[in-house]
C-alpha cells in the first residue's frame, strides 16, 4: 500500500470511529447527532 492510501485509510477509520461514538451518544443519551459529535 502506498503512503497516500495508508493515510487515507487511517483518516477513514478515524472518521468512522468518531461517527460511531457520536451515534452512540445519540442513541444512549437521547441527544441529536451534532450534540453527540460535540461531546465526542
C-alpha positions, 0 to 999 in steps of 0.5 A: 500500500502506498503512503497516500492510501495508508493515510487515507485509510487511517483518516477513514477509520478515524472518521468512522470511529468518531461517527460511531461514538457520536451515534452512540451518544445519540442513541444512549443519551437521547441527544441529536447527532451534532450534540453527540459529535460535540461531546465526542 
